[in-house]
């Protein structure tokens, strides 16, 4: 059964400035600020949580369905994803707005001046899941990631109404959501994904204790950075999986998305929760070792070898059966 992955589709435009921003600021004139910086380089990277997740699933041999909104400038990005096994036929294309874009300039001190243009992402609320399901078949899961807030709520409610198993992954939108919205996004989810900080934010904003959160979702998966991940199910012992072995961290952007890809791939293969967390951790290792969220690659043999190095022969044998 297909995996429907709903969420943001975006491009990142990253520039580097050789001087320090602070040298150009005149404190007494900040109310009249007008600055321009000659940058040294420009990198354009593919991004967006849904696009990152489907890319990872495609690399593991699955055929995920991307559900999101983009502009007419999506053509090259579409081609890239389709070459990696992603079904992009249900992406909504805006007639008036560009694909969401993050534009950021960084100086040598790490200071940043950035802007985020949501663009076509705001039209995600126009997407109905039922026609997509009619085209591809009943979904195994619908993951609802960070996106236009109204779109996230619409997808979640439709999943409840139509009986689709959904995965709540609000991530970046938690900071901008109140308790009522967060409760509406996660209540009844088959799986809730968060990192450790986000799990505390969920509790603080909803007023729910960790036990109450767990009573409202089937499984709560929490990523723990360099310490791996934790999987909780009500009435069961926690599953704690260490991070993959031998990781040389370069840049962390997109690591959580890759973990979700690996986790969902393993579940789709019929593997258990511990094995799913292990596959997620290995895929996350490839991302953290590269600059860019979709710049990694591997052969099935290399991936299986890394699973064995990190989690043993039994894990490698099980994963190898599903990688062609």
C-alpha positions, 0 to 999 in steps of 0.5 A: 500500500502507498505512503502519502507524505504531506508537507512543505516543498521548498528550496533554500538559497544560501549565501555567504558574506565575507565581512561581518554584518555588525560592521555595517550597522549604525546603531543610531540609524537602525530606524532608517536601515538600508543595507546591501551585501556583496556575497561570495557564494550561492548554493541552491538546495532542495528542501521542504520536509515532505520532499526530504522524506519522500527522497529518502523513501525513494532511495530505499526503493519505495514509491512514496506519493508527495502531497504538497503545493509548489509553483510553476518553478517546480519542474526541475525539482519534480524531475529530480524527485521522480528520478528517485522514485517519487510519485509527484502526480498529486502535487498542487501547482499554484497558478500565481505563486512560486515554490516556498523559498528560504533565503539566508546570508551568513557571515563568518561569525555565524550571524544570519539575515534570512527570509522565508517566503511561503508562496505556494505552500499556503495553497496546501489547504486546497488539497483533498486526499480522497482523489489521491487515494482514488488514484493510488489506492488506500494508503498504508499511512498518511504522514502529515508534516510541517506545512500550511497550518490550515492544510495540516488541519484539513489533512488530519481531519480528513484522515480521521473522517475517512479512516486513513491511518495518519502520522503526526509530525508537526515539527517546525510548526509547533513553535507557531501553534497554540495548544488547541491546534497541537491537540487537533493535529496529534490526537488519534495519530498512529505515530507521533514524531518529535525531537526531544525539545518538541516533545516537551513543547507539546506537553507544555502547550497542550497541558498533557503529561507524557502519559496523556500524550501516549494515551492519545497516539499509538506510538511516540517516536522521539529523536535524541540527536547523537544519542539516537532515538526512543520509541514509546508505546502505552503499557510497553517498555521503552525501546531506545536505539543508539545512533549509527556507528562511525558518524562524522557529522558535517551539517545536521539539516534534514537529519530528522526527515531522513530518520522518518524516511528510514523508520517508515520504510522499515515499517512498510517492509514489515519490520518491528519498531526497534529495527525501524529506528535502526534503519532510520538512524542509518539513513540519518547518518548519511544526511548528517555527513553531507551538506544538503538534505538530498545530496547523499547516495549509497548502494544497497550493499553499502547501506546493509554494511552500515546496518551491520556495523551499527546494529549487528548481523541479524539486523543486516540480514533482515534489512537486506531482504528488502533492499534491491 
